[in-house]
Every structure is written in C-alpha cells, then in structure tokens.
Amino acid sequence: MIRRGTEDDLVPIAELYERSFGTLAFLPVLHTVEEHRNWFTTVMERDELWVYEEDEALVGFMMLGEEVLEYIFLEPRVFRRGIGTALLELAKERRPAGFTLWTFQQNERARAFYERHGLEAIRFTDGEGNEERTPDVQYAWRPAP
C-alpha cells in the first residue's frame, strides 16, 4: 500500500535509507542515521513524501519535488518485487509533465531500472556537484507526445 508519509515515518525512513544506501559499497559513509532523519525532516517541508507499506512495515519511500524525484529507496530485501515500479509510476502520475532525478553512474541496478521504465540519461558529471564526489548521471522522464 502506498500512502502519504508523515513525521512519524521519518525515523523508519532514515533507517531504511541507511540500509539501502549501504548496499552501494562504492560510496563513502558521510552521515549518521540522526543526520539523515534531520535532513528528511527538512526535505519533507518542501517535497511530497510517499511511503510503501507491506504488512504494516515501511519497505520503500520516495520524496518528490516539483520537477525532481529527490529520493526513491527500498529495503534491500524487497528489491525486484515491483515496489520501486509502483513508486515510480506514482511519481509519473503526480508529475505528468515529467521530472528528473540523479543517481550514481556506478549504480547499475538503479540505472537499469530507470532505463527499463522509460527514463533517459541526459547528463553525466564527474561528481563534483555531489557530496560523495562520485560520478553521477541525471535522468529525465518526459511523457510521450
């Protein structure tokens, strides 16, 4: 079930983010769970927070800005079960004019997922603009004319 997130979801989201982000072994660890919780609190004030629950447990979330899909993360144990697809489809419904997002170039799983769902890589960088200083790629989803 997908529902709007609330402040009560921020601690579970920060913990989920830590576990999911931790699967990206090529990235440095820069923040604590508490720092992530504080950050998501700030982002939630400007973006839409959506969570995916399964058996009353939060297993995925996304934060959607006006033109940017800021975050979409899942519990590692639920990868490849359609949860990410459901969240991405909701983003497309909520932003019918399109949106962009960023991921790391080395995140082959995410890149394949986005490309499979019709997003197009539009910009590659050397990572200078992200705090991890890791090469990234910007994707765009635009509806078919």
TAJO-V906596 format. One record per pair of residues at least 12 apart in sequence whose C-alpha atoms are under 6 Angstrom apart, sorted by the first residue. I is the first residue (numbers start at 1). J is the second residue. D is the distance in Angstrom with one decimal. If there is no record, write none. Layout:
i = <I/I>
j = <J/J>
d = <D/D>
This chain:
i = <1/1/2/2/3/3/4/4/5/5/5/10/11/14/14/14/16/20/20/47/47/47/48/48/49/49/50/59/59/60/60/61/67/68/68/68/69/98/98/99/99/100/100/101/101/102/102/103/103/104/104/105/105/105/119/119/119/120/120/121/121/122/122/123/123/124/124>
j = <52/53/51/52/50/51/49/50/49/50/51/37/37/33/36/37/75/75/76/63/64/65/63/64/62/63/62/74/75/73/74/73/99/99/100/101/101/141/142/140/141/139/140/138/139/137/138/136/137/136/137/135/136/137/139/140/141/139/140/138/139/138/139/137/138/136/137>
d = <5.5/5.2/5.6/4.4/5.7/5.6/5.9/4.5/5.0/4.9/5.5/5.9/5.9/5.8/5.5/5.1/6.0/5.8/5.7/6.0/5.4/4.6/5.4/5.0/6.0/4.6/5.3/5.7/5.2/5.6/4.1/5.7/4.7/5.2/4.8/5.5/5.1/5.2/4.5/5.8/5.5/5.4/4.2/5.6/5.3/5.7/4.4/5.6/5.6/4.0/5.9/5.8/4.7/5.7/6.0/5.4/4.6/5.2/5.3/5.8/4.3/5.8/5.6/5.6/5.1/6.0/4.4>
